[in-house]
Amino acid sequence: MLTSHHATVRQLLARYATARLAQEEKPTPEHRAELTAASSALCAATGCARLDEALAAADRIVQQHATPCTASVEHPCQV
């Protein structure tokens, strides 16, 4: 099965998170429509029918391409 590029998936996760927060903070028809659209896009990009599966798949895709953290505890901003 083909999956979307990790950068695209990362953008879709951000879109979903933003839409979900907007809907929780101020429920409106527009926010609900954006949340529905973001959810559908995430499902389509991951090939999953359910949102919970799509979120888990998206997390796996992003994790596979994550850069390992090399910062130390003493100097968390230094890499």
N, C-alpha and C positions, 0 to 999 in steps of 0.2 A: 504494500500500500504506500502511496506517495503521501508525504507530509509536507507541510509548509516550512519555509525557511525559518530558522530560529528567531531571526530579527523580526519577521512578520508576526510570529507567535507572541513575541515579547510585546509588540505594539498592540496586539489584540487583547492581551492580558491587561495592559495598562488602560485600554479603552473600556474594557469590562469593569475594572476596578473603579474608574472614574464615574462611569454610569451608575454603578451600584451605590457608590457614596452619594451621588447627586439625588438618586431616588430615595435613599434613606433619610437624607437631610431635609429634602423638600419634595414630597411625592407630587408629581405633576404628570399629565398625559405625555408631555414631551420627554420627560426623564424616563418614564416607563417604556416609551417607544425606543429610545436610545439603548436602554438596558436590554430590551428584547432583540434589537438589531445586533448589539455587541455579543450577546449570547449566541445568536444564530451564526454569526461570523466565526466565532471561536469553535463552535461545533463543526462547521464546514471545514475550517482549516485543519482540524485534527482528525476529521473523519468519524467523529463520535455523534451518536444520536442524543445522548443525555448530557446536560451541562456539567454534572459532577464528573462524568468520565472525561469530558473535554478539558476541564480544568486540570485534572490529574495528568492527562496526556500532555497538555501544554507545559505543565511544570516539568515533566520528564524531558521534553524537547529542549526547554531552556536550560535545564540542569546539565544535559549532555554537552552543551556548548559553553558552560560557565568557565571563567578563568579562575583557577584556584587562588585563594587569598594567600598572600605571602607576608601580610602585615604581622608584626609581633604584638604581643600583649602590652609590652612596655611602650611601644611606639606604633599605635594602631593606624596612623596616617602615613607611615613610611612603608614603602614596598621595595 
